[in-house]
């Protein structure tokens, strides 16, 4: 199993550009989440999904959209990038409620 | 979810036990205590979790006080590779959203 994979590893955007961060897992996990981590801080939840077709907001959802059309994929869309969205983005998945989360390697995003 | 309080940083000698405390005085009866760690800038790694009984696995032990208001993560024989930020999180299943605080930066020294 590849586990949780994220692409790209690094990305530089200009203010106002849009892009999609990709996340995929091959463990048939129902739960998937997106977090952001700013320098020196813990992770903050952006959006999460309890299964295909179901998504919900976390702590810091503004400026981001998600969809879950398949069990495997959970892309995160930045609609109009802002410098405040410069961060490291982690995707995670887990089998179901109460189970440990498996995290991807992260995407380092810089918005100029 | 209940909030947690952890020391900002701790040091430990290589080969000794590392004891990382966590206070969660407002924990509810249905909330679990989870521990994750983050090595350098990698994605967080699950360590262990428990409800009210002490737990042990191949990585660590989790000691939860009887009143459940605090807990301690024990790494029995710390190595240099255990240097990381350790996060204590309390949350109620079935919700899967994990609320990470700033954690404790553990430095294992030779």
Interface residues (C-beta under 8 A of the other chain):
Chain A: X4 X31 X33 X35 X40 X41 X42 X43 X44 X45 X48 X50 X58 X59 X88 X90 X92 X94 X96 X97 X98 X100 X101 X102 X103 X104 X105 X106
Chain B: X32 X34 X36 X41 X42 X43 X44 X45 X46 X49 X87 X93 X94 X95 X96 X97 X98 X99 X100 X101 X102 X103
